[in-house]
Amino acid sequence: MNDAHDNGADDKARLRKFNTDNAIQAFQTLEKARLRLDEAEYQLEKTIGMGIDKERYDEQAEDILKEYKRKRWGAVKAGKLPRGKVA
Protein backbone atom coordinates (compact mmCIF):
# COMPACT_ATOMS: atom_id res chain seq x y z
CA MET A 1 0.00 0.00 0.00
CA ASN A 2 1.04 3.52 -0.59
CA ASP A 3 1.47 5.23 2.80
CA ALA A 4 1.26 8.68 1.26
CA HIS A 5 -2.10 7.81 -0.26
CA ASP A 6 -3.38 6.41 3.05
CA ASN A 7 -2.18 9.47 4.94
CA GLY A 8 -3.85 11.75 2.42
CA ALA A 9 -7.15 9.91 2.87
CA ASP A 10 -6.79 10.11 6.66
CA ASP A 11 -6.06 13.84 6.43
CA LYS A 12 -9.16 14.38 4.31
CA ALA A 13 -11.28 12.39 6.76
CA ARG A 14 -9.94 14.37 9.73
CA LEU A 15 -10.52 17.66 7.90
CA ARG A 16 -14.05 16.59 6.99
CA LYS A 17 -14.78 15.68 10.63
CA PHE A 18 -13.27 18.96 11.85
CA ASN A 19 -15.33 20.98 9.35
CA THR A 20 -18.49 19.06 10.26
CA ASP A 21 -17.91 19.69 13.97
CA ASN A 22 -17.40 23.39 13.25
CA ALA A 23 -20.57 23.54 11.15
CA ILE A 24 -22.60 21.86 13.90
CA GLN A 25 -21.21 24.26 16.50
CA ALA A 26 -21.95 27.28 14.27
CA PHE A 27 -25.51 26.03 13.69
CA GLN A 28 -26.03 25.61 17.44
CA THR A 29 -24.74 29.14 18.06
CA LEU A 30 -27.06 30.48 15.36
CA GLU A 31 -30.10 28.76 16.86
CA LYS A 32 -29.27 30.12 20.32
CA ALA A 33 -29.03 33.60 18.82
CA ARG A 34 -32.35 33.13 17.00
CA LEU A 35 -34.03 32.14 20.27
CA ARG A 36 -32.62 35.20 22.05
CA LEU A 37 -33.73 37.40 19.15
CA ASP A 38 -37.25 35.94 19.23
CA GLU A 39 -37.42 36.55 22.98
CA ALA A 40 -36.17 40.13 22.58
CA GLU A 41 -38.67 40.85 19.78
CA TYR A 42 -41.51 39.50 21.90
CA GLN A 43 -40.43 41.66 24.86
CA LEU A 44 -40.22 44.70 22.58
CA GLU A 45 -43.73 44.07 21.23
CA LYS A 46 -45.10 43.69 24.78
CA THR A 47 -43.39 46.88 25.93
CA ILE A 48 -44.59 48.90 22.94
CA GLY A 49 -48.08 47.59 23.58
CA MET A 50 -47.99 49.04 27.09
CA GLY A 51 -47.48 52.54 25.70
CA ILE A 52 -44.35 54.45 24.78
CA ASP A 53 -43.24 57.91 23.65
CA LYS A 54 -43.39 57.05 19.95
CA GLU A 55 -41.48 60.12 18.77
CA ARG A 56 -38.57 59.50 21.14
CA TYR A 57 -38.60 55.79 20.33
CA ASP A 58 -38.47 56.47 16.58
CA GLU A 59 -35.58 58.94 16.96
CA GLN A 60 -33.54 56.55 19.08
CA ALA A 61 -34.35 53.59 16.84
CA GLU A 62 -33.09 55.53 13.80
CA ASP A 63 -29.83 56.36 15.61
CA ILE A 64 -29.38 52.71 16.58
CA LEU A 65 -30.03 51.55 13.01
CA LYS A 66 -27.40 53.98 11.69
CA GLU A 67 -24.88 52.81 14.28
CA TYR A 68 -25.36 49.15 13.40
CA LYS A 69 -25.28 49.84 9.68
CA ARG A 70 -21.80 51.31 10.24
CA LYS A 71 -20.83 48.25 12.27
CA ARG A 72 -22.08 45.96 9.50
CA TRP A 73 -19.97 47.86 6.96
CA GLY A 74 -16.99 47.35 9.26
CA ALA A 75 -17.73 43.63 9.36
CA VAL A 76 -17.95 43.56 5.55
CA LYS A 77 -14.60 45.34 5.26
CA ALA A 78 -13.08 42.87 7.74
CA GLY A 79 -14.41 39.94 5.69
CA LYS A 80 -16.81 38.77 8.41
CA LEU A 81 -19.93 39.43 6.32
CA PRO A 82 -20.61 39.28 2.58
CA ARG A 83 -21.36 42.57 0.83
CA GLY A 84 -25.05 41.68 0.45
CA LYS A 85 -25.57 41.72 4.23
CA VAL A 86 -25.48 45.53 4.44
CA ALA A 87 -28.71 47.26 3.51
N, C-alpha and C positions, 0 to 999 in steps of 0.2 A: 504494500500500500504506500501511497505517497503521503508522507507526513505533512508536507506543506498543504496539500489539498485538504486533509483532515483538519488541520489547524484553521484553515480558512473557513471551513464549514462550521467549526466550533465558534469561531469569532463571529460569524454571521448570526448564529443561533443566540449567542450571548447578547449581541447588539439588538437583535429582534426582541428578546426578553426585556432588556433594559428599556427600549423604546416603548414597549407595551406597558411596562410598569409606570413609566413616566406619563403615558397617555391616560392610564387609569387614575393616577393621582391628580392630574390636571382636570379630568372630568369630575372627580369628587370635589375638588376645590370649586369648580364652576357651579356645581349643584348647591353647595353650601352658600355660595354668594347669591345664587338665585333665590334661595329660601330667605336669606336675610333681606334681599331686595323686596321680595313679596311682602314680608312682614313690615318693612319700612313704608312701603306704598299703602298698605292697609292702615297703618297708624296715621299716615298723612291724611288719607281720606276721612278717617274718623275725626281727626283734629279739625280739619277744614269744615266738616259737617257741624261742629260745635260752634262755629262762628269765629271769623278772623277779620283783621283789618286787611281787606283785599288789596287796597292800593299799596300798602307797605309790603305785603307778601309778594305782589307782582314785581315791585322794584327790587327787592332782595333776591327773588328767584332769577330775575334777568342778570343781576350781578354774578350770581353763582354760576349760571349757565355760561357766561363769558369767561369766567375764571377756569372752568373745567374744559371749555373749548381750547383755551391756551394750553392747558395741561395735556390734552389729547394731541395737539400739534407737537408738543415736546416729545410725547411718546412715539409719534410717527417719525420724527426726526431721529430719535434714538433707536429706531427699528423695532420697537415693542408693539406697534400697531401698524396695520396696512393703511395706505393712504385713504382708502374708502371708508375708514372708521371715523373720520372727522367730517361733521356736517356743518 
